Amino acid sequence: MPNALALSPHLDDAAFSCGGLLASLARDGWHVAMATVFTGSVADPRGFALACQLDKGLPAEIDYMALRRAEDVRAAAELGIAPPLHLPFREAPHRGYGSAPELFSEVRTDDGIAAELAPALARLIAAESPDVILAPQAVGGHVDHVQAVRALRSLDGLPPILWWRDFPYTVREAAPREPLADLFAALPVQRMVLGGEARARKRAACAAYASQIGFQFGGVAGLDARLAREEGVERFRVSGPLDAAISGLDAG
């Protein structure tokens, strides 16, 4: 049985960006694992970190990340893939980033999280032994996405990687920030045109992240509108020889 490993910065990124492909691989008999990097709970959040919780209508006493990890479990079930894996690293608001603009600006010089992520990702990849990895291109420029890419790219001996275009940043602006675009520009493009079942599973998985839907999309109708703008297509850049056959993936 071939194995696929999706490396998601946050609890929703993989489902949002390549959920249709993940569901399709599982349908075709692959073992599909979705691992999220920044899922660590932080007791008594303060300042901007607390504001990121309160602005979603969640009281301060709620373990926000525990709630999100539970949403991730439901999303994986909707995709028909294995139960998700959760790494314990802290999101950017807990690493000194103090405002929304800072999350989409330059990586702080004192943010050494990529060096901490790299050995953890190496251990995860060794344990899962994937035939293909799926990972972000950091479209939108969120610092957590950038740091996850940097950590992954620092590793040697990796299998082929399908680098996804990060939704919903792909449809928020005509020309979203792409701080790492030069890293991917020469790589071949592949696309996945989703069938009806894959589209339905992806939509259900996205909706499972209930704490994020209002904030990200203004509600379920907004989620549906943004997904519609993708026109049922997921696009990737490919590094390494993609030896494992993936049904429905083609150049485009």
ABEGO torsion letter per residue (X at the ends): XBBBBBBBABBGAAAAAAAAAAAAAAAAGBBBBBBBABABBBBGBBEAAAAAAAAAGBBAABBAAAAAAAAAAAAAAAAGBBBBBBBABBBAAAAGBABAAAAABBBBAABAAAAAAAAAAAAAAAAAGBABBBBBAGBGGBAAAAAAAAAAAABBGBBBBBBBBBOAAAAABABBBBAAAAAAAABBBBBBBBBAAAAAAAAAAAAABAAAAAAAAGEAAAAAAAAAAAGGBBBBBBBEBBABBBBGBBBX
